[in-house]
Amino acid sequence: MTKMFKSAMLAATAAASFVAVPVLAADSSGATLVVDFDQVFQNSAAGRSATSQIQAKYQPLGAQRKAAFDSAVAAYNAQIDAVKKATKPGTQPQPTPALQQAGQRVQDAQDQAEQLNQEVNQVVGYVRSQIVDHARPVAEQIRAERKASVVISKDAALASDPQNDITAALTQRLDTAFPTASIVLPQQPAGAPAAAPANPKAPAGR
């Protein structure tokens, strides 16, 4: 489940890695500060809290879904063997009701596993949006203190001075301001369209 969480997090951030980030107008004398959001997601207290919560909630469910799928596949293969044994030489194997039912159980088990994976992806996206939302005022505070012009995601910069990387400072302050993220998805009003995922690479600037 740790791998599932990390994979979902990376997949969620990769799509935004090369999105054009708007640079806010500012005094050209001010520095541009950068934040490595991948590190914030992985190392912040909120990110680690979410990982632990996701593991506790979804790892048992994941094991159950995998066991159900493996069992369904084994039953399906057993039915295939039974059909082959019952087929006379020189004739084509004919699907039996039992084989069709076994195949449906495999499909159902696969659908349930995919639904669980989709839910984990949604939860990861929600955690990510919470971290970004709480990181914005922290980044603005650091930007003002250092009299910088803007704060951007590290992925949006082709090159940057390591001295302008505020990831560690932002993470430390974020841990105090937002130590725990929720993994409970907000309820959507009936008939309302699903909310678009938040951009994890959005800059927190002036």
Contacts in CASP RR format, 6 or more apart in sequence:
PFRMAT RR
TARGET T0000
AUTHOR 0000-0000-0000
METHOD contacts of the structure
MODEL  1
MTKMFKSAMLAATAAASFVAVPVLAADSSGATLVVDFDQVFQNSAAGRSA
TSQIQAKYQPLGAQRKAAFDSAVAAYNAQIDAVKKATKPGTQPQPTPALQ
QAGQRVQDAQDQAEQLNQEVNQVVGYVRSQIVDHARPVAEQIRAERKASV
VISKDAALASDPQNDITAALTQRLDTAFPTASIVLPQQPAGAPAAAPANP
KAPAGR
1 54 0 8 1.000
1 55 0 8 1.000
1 58 0 8 1.000
1 59 0 8 1.000
1 62 0 8 1.000
2 51 0 8 1.000
2 55 0 8 1.000
4 58 0 8 1.000
4 117 0 8 1.000
4 120 0 8 1.000
5 50 0 8 1.000
5 51 0 8 1.000
5 54 0 8 1.000
5 55 0 8 1.000
5 120 0 8 1.000
5 124 0 8 1.000
6 42 0 8 1.000
8 120 0 8 1.000
8 121 0 8 1.000
8 124 0 8 1.000
8 125 0 8 1.000
9 41 0 8 1.000
9 42 0 8 1.000
9 124 0 8 1.000
9 128 0 8 1.000
10 38 0 8 1.000
11 121 0 8 1.000
12 121 0 8 1.000
12 124 0 8 1.000
12 125 0 8 1.000
12 128 0 8 1.000
12 197 0 8 1.000
12 200 0 8 1.000
13 37 0 8 1.000
13 38 0 8 1.000
13 41 0 8 1.000
13 128 0 8 1.000
13 200 0 8 1.000
13 201 0 8 1.000
16 155 0 8 1.000
16 199 0 8 1.000
16 200 0 8 1.000
16 201 0 8 1.000
17 155 0 8 1.000
17 201 0 8 1.000
18 155 0 8 1.000
19 156 0 8 1.000
19 199 0 8 1.000
19 201 0 8 1.000
20 156 0 8 1.000
21 152 0 8 1.000
21 153 0 8 1.000
21 156 0 8 1.000
21 201 0 8 1.000
21 202 0 8 1.000
21 203 0 8 1.000
22 203 0 8 1.000
23 32 0 8 1.000
23 150 0 8 1.000
23 152 0 8 1.000
23 203 0 8 1.000
24 149 0 8 1.000
24 150 0 8 1.000
24 203 0 8 1.000
24 205 0 8 1.000
24 206 0 8 1.000
26 149 0 8 1.000
26 150 0 8 1.000
26 206 0 8 1.000
27 149 0 8 1.000
28 149 0 8 1.000
29 149 0 8 1.000
30 147 0 8 1.000
30 148 0 8 1.000
30 149 0 8 1.000
31 146 0 8 1.000
31 147 0 8 1.000
31 148 0 8 1.000
31 149 0 8 1.000
31 161 0 8 1.000
31 164 0 8 1.000
32 148 0 8 1.000
32 149 0 8 1.000
32 150 0 8 1.000
32 151 0 8 1.000
32 152 0 8 1.000
32 157 0 8 1.000
32 160 0 8 1.000
32 164 0 8 1.000
33 139 0 8 1.000
33 142 0 8 1.000
33 143 0 8 1.000
33 146 0 8 1.000
33 148 0 8 1.000
33 150 0 8 1.000
33 151 0 8 1.000
33 152 0 8 1.000
33 164 0 8 1.000
33 165 0 8 1.000
33 166 0 8 1.000
34 151 0 8 1.000
34 152 0 8 1.000
34 153 0 8 1.000
34 154 0 8 1.000
34 157 0 8 1.000
34 160 0 8 1.000
34 164 0 8 1.000
34 165 0 8 1.000
34 166 0 8 1.000
34 167 0 8 1.000
35 135 0 8 1.000
35 139 0 8 1.000
35 151 0 8 1.000
35 152 0 8 1.000
35 153 0 8 1.000
35 154 0 8 1.000
35 165 0 8 1.000
35 166 0 8 1.000
35 167 0 8 1.000
35 170 0 8 1.000
35 204 0 8 1.000
36 153 0 8 1.000
36 154 0 8 1.000
36 155 0 8 1.000
36 165 0 8 1.000
36 167 0 8 1.000
37 132 0 8 1.000
37 135 0 8 1.000
37 153 0 8 1.000
37 154 0 8 1.000
37 155 0 8 1.000
37 200 0 8 1.000
37 201 0 8 1.000
38 155 0 8 1.000
39 167 0 8 1.000
39 171 0 8 1.000
40 131 0 8 1.000
40 135 0 8 1.000
40 167 0 8 1.000
40 170 0 8 1.000
40 171 0 8 1.000
40 174 0 8 1.000
41 47 0 8 1.000
41 127 0 8 1.000
41 128 0 8 1.000
41 131 0 8 1.000
41 200 0 8 1.000
42 48 0 8 1.000
43 171 0 8 1.000
44 131 0 8 1.000
44 171 0 8 1.000
44 174 0 8 1.000
44 175 0 8 1.000
44 178 0 8 1.000
45 174 0 8 1.000
45 175 0 8 1.000
45 178 0 8 1.000
45 179 0 8 1.000
45 180 0 8 1.000
46 127 0 8 1.000
46 130 0 8 1.000
46 131 0 8 1.000
46 134 0 8 1.000
46 174 0 8 1.000
46 175 0 8 1.000
46 178 0 8 1.000
46 179 0 8 1.000
46 180 0 8 1.000
46 181 0 8 1.000
47 127 0 8 1.000
47 131 0 8 1.000
47 181 0 8 1.000
49 179 0 8 1.000
49 180 0 8 1.000
49 181 0 8 1.000
50 123 0 8 1.000
50 124 0 8 1.000
50 127 0 8 1.000
50 181 0 8 1.000
50 183 0 8 1.000
53 181 0 8 1.000
53 183 0 8 1.000
54 120 0 8 1.000
54 123 0 8 1.000
54 124 0 8 1.000
54 183 0 8 1.000
57 183 0 8 1.000
58 116 0 8 1.000
58 119 0 8 1.000
58 120 0 8 1.000
61 116 0 8 1.000
62 113 0 8 1.000
62 116 0 8 1.000
65 109 0 8 1.000
65 112 0 8 1.000
65 113 0 8 1.000
65 116 0 8 1.000
66 113 0 8 1.000
68 109 0 8 1.000
68 112 0 8 1.000
69 106 0 8 1.000
69 109 0 8 1.000
69 110 0 8 1.000
69 112 0 8 1.000
69 113 0 8 1.000
71 109 0 8 1.000
72 102 0 8 1.000
72 103 0 8 1.000
72 105 0 8 1.000
72 106 0 8 1.000
72 108 0 8 1.000
72 109 0 8 1.000
73 106 0 8 1.000
73 109 0 8 1.000
75 102 0 8 1.000
75 105 0 8 1.000
76 99 0 8 1.000
76 102 0 8 1.000
76 103 0 8 1.000
76 105 0 8 1.000
76 106 0 8 1.000
78 102 0 8 1.000
79 96 0 8 1.000
79 98 0 8 1.000
79 99 0 8 1.000
79 102 0 8 1.000
79 103 0 8 1.000
80 99 0 8 1.000
82 96 0 8 1.000
82 98 0 8 1.000
82 99 0 8 1.000
83 93 0 8 1.000
83 94 0 8 1.000
83 95 0 8 1.000
83 96 0 8 1.000
83 99 0 8 1.000
84 93 0 8 1.000
87 93 0 8 1.000
87 94 0 8 1.000
122 185 0 8 1.000
123 183 0 8 1.000
123 185 0 8 1.000
125 197 0 8 1.000
125 198 0 8 1.000
126 182 0 8 1.000
126 183 0 8 1.000
126 185 0 8 1.000
126 186 0 8 1.000
127 181 0 8 1.000
127 182 0 8 1.000
127 183 0 8 1.000
128 197 0 8 1.000
128 198 0 8 1.000
128 200 0 8 1.000
129 197 0 8 1.000
129 198 0 8 1.000
129 200 0 8 1.000
130 178 0 8 1.000
130 181 0 8 1.000
130 182 0 8 1.000
131 174 0 8 1.000
131 178 0 8 1.000
131 181 0 8 1.000
132 198 0 8 1.000
132 199 0 8 1.000
132 200 0 8 1.000
132 202 0 8 1.000
132 204 0 8 1.000
133 198 0 8 1.000
134 174 0 8 1.000
134 177 0 8 1.000
134 178 0 8 1.000
135 170 0 8 1.000
135 174 0 8 1.000
135 204 0 8 1.000
136 204 0 8 1.000
136 205 0 8 1.000
137 177 0 8 1.000
137 204 0 8 1.000
138 170 0 8 1.000
138 173 0 8 1.000
138 174 0 8 1.000
138 177 0 8 1.000
138 204 0 8 1.000
139 151 0 8 1.000
139 166 0 8 1.000
139 170 0 8 1.000
139 203 0 8 1.000
139 204 0 8 1.000
139 205 0 8 1.000
140 151 0 8 1.000
140 204 0 8 1.000
140 205 0 8 1.000
140 206 0 8 1.000
141 173 0 8 1.000
142 148 0 8 1.000
142 151 0 8 1.000
142 166 0 8 1.000
142 169 0 8 1.000
142 170 0 8 1.000
142 173 0 8 1.000
143 149 0 8 1.000
143 150 0 8 1.000
143 151 0 8 1.000
143 204 0 8 1.000
143 205 0 8 1.000
143 206 0 8 1.000
144 206 0 8 1.000
146 166 0 8 1.000
148 164 0 8 1.000
149 206 0 8 1.000
150 203 0 8 1.000
150 205 0 8 1.000
150 206 0 8 1.000
151 166 0 8 1.000
151 203 0 8 1.000
151 204 0 8 1.000
151 205 0 8 1.000
152 203 0 8 1.000
152 205 0 8 1.000
153 201 0 8 1.000
153 202 0 8 1.000
153 203 0 8 1.000
154 160 0 8 1.000
154 165 0 8 1.000
154 167 0 8 1.000
155 201 0 8 1.000
156 201 0 8 1.000
156 203 0 8 1.000
188 194 0 8 1.000
188 195 0 8 1.000
END
